[in-house]
């Protein structure tokens, strides 16, 4: 089974509409939707906004469904001046930019006990996501741009130029959002391969909040175009940890029922 997460309703609606749904459960206030996406068994969840929600959702999916891989897809703010709405960023690495222990001589984003402040996505999944992008948008002249690199996460919607410049220069980041590093950190602790895919809804400028609202539905279609090609590539022909079913021996699962 694969796990797929989005933070917002618009980020998961298109995926659910393409599924053959076999069941629903609610745990910790988060609804999971199980079913088939083409020939692939997946569990889908809308985690809500922010790192805490993303962490709770990711750990819950891992505990209950034991996915062999996890895909997070959603929107983000671009940090480079030449970026356009609808462009795609696949996170090769993620950093929690609001983790601040600089008072103890650490760099922004460093977590005690970790070798690096950078959280690495699964390289194989990053490659497959890039290939899915190429299949979804074969016409480079008319389609969105693709970038692979660092995405930074924090519990703040960025729209001021000073913070934008700091994020880009401090972390060499391409985009900023509010969940990806938490998802990646949780997957890393559980040895679950993951990839985070972001489509730019805004450019993290002073108009970001208005751009986000007006572009959300449109850019989510770009995200779905990638996922409908990526999920079959990741899912078909690989063995499940869970046989496609939730771990019903887990007491947490019984409470969710």
Order of alpha helices (4+ residues) and beta strands (2+ residues): beta-alpha-beta-beta-beta-alpha-beta-beta-beta-alpha-beta-alpha-beta-alpha-beta-alpha-alpha
